[in-house]
Amino acid sequence: MKEIERGGIMEKAKILNRLIKEQGYNLRSFASKCNMPYTTLYGIIRNGAGKASVDNVISICRHLGITVEELNNMAEGITSDKTSPSHDDLKTLIARNGKEMSTEDKMELIKMLSEL
């Protein structure tokens, strides 16, 4: 199968893989964070996001702090006009993911906030 570079299923998988690594995870640890079998996440990254279930793609995006629409835009090369998240965006992200954060992650967040 020929890989489609712009907006294709492999492009989305490459973006997901890059974002996972940028957030300091490997595939196994990120799969655990998403409560997803490692083999499922590995298959998505290897074979393309287009072959994945919608629920799995939504879960991955949610745990990365992006929407599926933002993933599609990245794959299409559309840049966001948002330069940084708003205060409300950050509050929503923390509220949505706070319960899943480890104590270490929470302490790191508190430290970063105290340095502002």
C-alpha positions as CSV (number, residue, x, y, z in Angstrom):
1,M,0.0,0.0,0.0
2,K,1.4,3.4,-1.0
3,E,1.6,5.8,1.9
4,I,-0.4,9.0,1.4
5,E,1.6,12.0,2.7
6,R,-0.8,14.9,2.9
7,G,-3.9,14.3,5.0
8,G,-3.7,10.6,4.6
9,I,-4.1,7.9,7.2
10,M,-0.4,7.4,7.6
11,E,0.2,11.2,8.0
12,K,-2.2,11.2,11.0
13,A,-0.4,8.2,12.5
14,K,2.9,10.0,12.2
15,I,1.5,13.1,13.8
16,L,0.1,11.0,16.7
17,N,3.4,9.3,17.1
18,R,5.3,12.6,17.2
19,L,2.9,14.1,19.7
20,I,3.1,11.1,22.0
21,K,6.9,11.3,21.9
22,E,6.8,15.1,22.4
23,Q,4.8,14.6,25.6
24,G,7.5,12.3,26.9
25,Y,5.7,8.9,26.4
26,N,6.7,5.8,24.6
27,L,3.9,3.8,22.9
28,R,3.6,1.4,25.8
29,S,3.3,4.0,28.5
30,F,0.9,6.1,26.4
31,A,-1.3,3.1,25.7
32,S,-1.5,2.5,29.4
33,K,-2.5,6.1,30.0
34,C,-5.3,5.6,27.5
35,N,-6.4,2.3,29.0
36,M,-5.8,0.8,25.6
37,P,-3.8,-2.4,24.7
38,Y,-0.3,-1.6,23.5
39,T,-0.9,-3.7,20.4
40,T,-3.9,-1.6,19.5
41,L,-1.9,1.7,19.7
42,Y,1.0,0.1,17.9
43,G,-1.3,-1.1,15.1
44,I,-2.7,2.4,14.8
45,I,0.7,4.0,14.5
46,R,2.1,1.3,12.2
47,N,-1.0,0.9,9.9
48,G,-2.5,4.3,10.0
49,A,-5.2,6.1,12.0
50,G,-7.8,5.6,9.3
51,K,-8.0,1.9,10.1
52,A,-8.6,2.6,13.8
53,S,-12.0,2.7,15.6
54,V,-13.4,6.2,16.1
55,D,-13.4,5.6,19.8
56,N,-9.7,4.8,19.9
57,V,-8.8,7.9,17.8
58,I,-10.9,10.1,20.1
59,S,-9.3,8.6,23.2
60,I,-5.8,9.1,21.8
61,C,-6.5,12.7,20.8
62,R,-8.2,13.5,24.2
63,H,-5.2,12.1,26.1
64,L,-2.9,14.3,23.9
65,G,-5.0,17.3,24.6
66,I,-6.1,17.8,21.0
67,T,-9.4,17.3,19.2
68,V,-9.9,15.0,16.2
69,E,-10.5,18.1,14.1
70,E,-7.1,19.5,15.2
71,L,-5.5,16.2,14.2
72,N,-7.2,16.4,10.8
73,N,-6.0,20.0,10.3
74,M,-2.4,19.1,11.2
75,A,-2.6,16.2,8.6
76,E,-3.9,18.7,6.0
77,G,-1.2,21.2,6.8
78,I,-3.6,23.7,8.1
79,T,-2.1,25.8,10.8
80,S,-4.1,26.9,13.8
81,D,-4.6,30.6,14.3
82,K,-4.3,30.0,18.0
83,T,-0.8,30.8,19.2
84,S,-1.3,29.5,22.7
85,P,-4.1,28.0,24.7
86,S,-6.4,30.3,26.6
87,H,-6.8,30.3,30.3
88,D,-10.2,28.5,29.8
89,D,-8.6,26.0,27.5
90,L,-6.0,25.1,30.2
91,K,-8.7,24.8,32.9
92,T,-10.7,22.5,30.7
93,L,-7.7,20.4,29.9
94,I,-6.8,20.0,33.5
95,A,-10.4,19.3,34.6
96,R,-10.7,16.7,31.8
97,N,-7.4,14.9,32.5
98,G,-6.7,15.8,36.2
99,K,-8.0,12.5,37.6
100,E,-5.8,10.5,35.3
101,M,-2.6,12.5,36.2
102,S,-0.1,10.8,38.4
103,T,1.0,12.4,41.7
104,E,4.3,13.2,40.0
105,D,2.5,15.0,37.1
106,K,0.3,16.9,39.5
107,M,3.3,18.1,41.5
108,E,5.1,19.1,38.3
109,L,2.1,21.1,37.3
110,I,1.9,22.8,40.7
111,K,5.6,23.7,40.5
112,M,5.2,25.2,37.0
113,L,2.2,27.2,38.1
114,S,4.0,28.5,41.2
115,E,6.8,29.8,39.0
116,L,4.5,32.0,36.9
